[in-house]
């Protein structure tokens, strides 16, 4: 896919992988509509991209808001006139076992991580159909391949993104829209530090869990973004980001039921 002079919508563009994806696309000459609930981060990303010589618009957006998402396509059209690429990257994390997690917190995460993807897809499908070569890129996770302990809500949301993306790809076969699902491994962002945690979890559990998670976040967002954008250019249906994601994918395929027994030998649970 030639990204020069295309128009991409990127959610969660105010920091981390979303910002890095936006910059990687901008360096390829892709015009950008950036969206994030973090307006300060959004301004910073927009300023960095502004130096690349591409057209950029910024949109304060909560993907959990149906009304805000429904209003976004018209705003993007006003600034760019078209949309060729939708990157659904916005996401949050929630630590704690299922029994520790309240229904409100579980629903909060699903509204952002899964229903946010569904809302954005529904809102932008008409514009993507109007193009000649369009793509939807949904960011799942390595936890959309395996389901570790204390990640029941997060893993459920990322498996849902994976299943939705795969089904959508089959439904859109033969059209001008293709679908990519991305499974990043440990990328060095602030997602673990900023994760919401269960009120039932002890301070010791919380600190231990965040320390363990941060230890696994090694790949830089910039490297992750380059892998993702190269996957878009190569029209890949699935992109595994990082050596850890590739290893986990292999282990899950070899031992689809008992993979956790193999994986937990190498980590402290």
Helices and strands as residue ranges (DSSP letters): E 7-11, H 16-27, E 31-36, H 39-50, E 56-60, H 66-80, E 85-88, E 94-95, H 103-113, H 115-129, E 134-139, G 142-144, H 152-171, E 177-184, E 196-197, H 203-216, H 221-233, E 238-241, H 243-254, H 259-263, G 264-266
